[in-house]
């Protein structure tokens, strides 16, 4: 599987609608650049070693219908806007 952190360049994937990185060796925090994925309808990062809080930018993803961040070491609440 994939190892390491999610690169900030993920924000350049402007037409991305689904990001599924379940059960990899993803570490570090969710980059704020994820908030630039305005077409994203599903974000699933289940079963990794992600730490930190969910960036407030995730709450601005108006097309997001599905969010799964379970089985990580994420703290705090899900941002709403």
C-alpha positions in Angstrom: 0.0 0.0 0.0 0.9 3.6 0.1 3.1 5.0 2.8 3.8 8.5 4.1 1.7 11.7 4.2 -0.9 13.0 1.8 1.0 15.5 -0.4 -0.2 19.1 -0.4 -0.3 18.8 -4.2 -3.6 16.8 -3.8 -5.3 20.2 -3.9 -4.3 20.5 -7.6 -6.6 17.6 -8.5 -9.5 20.0 -9.1 -11.8 17.5 -10.9 -11.4 14.7 -8.4 -14.7 13.4 -7.1 -13.6 10.4 -5.0 -10.5 10.0 -2.8 -10.2 6.6 -1.2 -7.0 5.8 0.5 -8.4 3.2 2.9 -6.0 0.8 4.7 -2.7 2.2 3.6 0.2 3.5 5.7 -0.9 7.1 5.5 0.7 9.2 8.3 0.7 12.8 9.3 -2.3 15.1 9.1 -4.9 15.8 6.5 -3.5 18.7 4.4 -5.7 21.9 4.3 -5.4 21.7 0.5 -8.0 18.9 0.5 -10.4 21.9 0.9 -9.6 22.9 -2.7 -11.2 19.7 -4.1 -14.5 21.4 -4.8 -15.9 18.5 -6.8 -15.2 15.9 -4.1 -18.2 13.8 -3.2 -16.5 11.1 -1.1 -13.4 11.2 1.1 -12.4 7.9 2.7 -9.2 7.6 4.7 -10.3 4.7 6.9 -7.7 2.6 8.6 -4.5 4.6 8.5 -2.3 6.4 11.0 -3.5 9.9 10.3 -3.1 12.3 13.3 -4.2 15.8 14.2 -7.6 17.5 13.6 -9.8 17.7 10.6 -9.0 20.9 8.7 -11.8 23.5 8.7 -11.5 23.5 4.9 -13.1 20.0 4.8 -16.3 21.7 6.1 -16.3 23.9 3.0 -16.6 20.9 0.6 -20.2 21.6 -0.4 -20.4 18.5 -2.7 -19.1 16.1 0.0 -21.7 13.4 0.7 -19.5 10.7 2.3 -16.7 11.1 4.9 -15.0 8.2 6.6 -12.0 9.0 8.8 -12.5 6.1 11.2 -9.7 4.0 12.6 -7.2 6.9 12.7 -5.8 9.0 15.5 -7.8 12.1 14.5 -8.9 14.5 17.3 -11.6 17.1 17.5 -14.9 17.4 15.7 -16.0 17.5 12.0 -16.0 21.1 10.8 -19.4 22.2 9.4 -18.2 25.2 7.4 
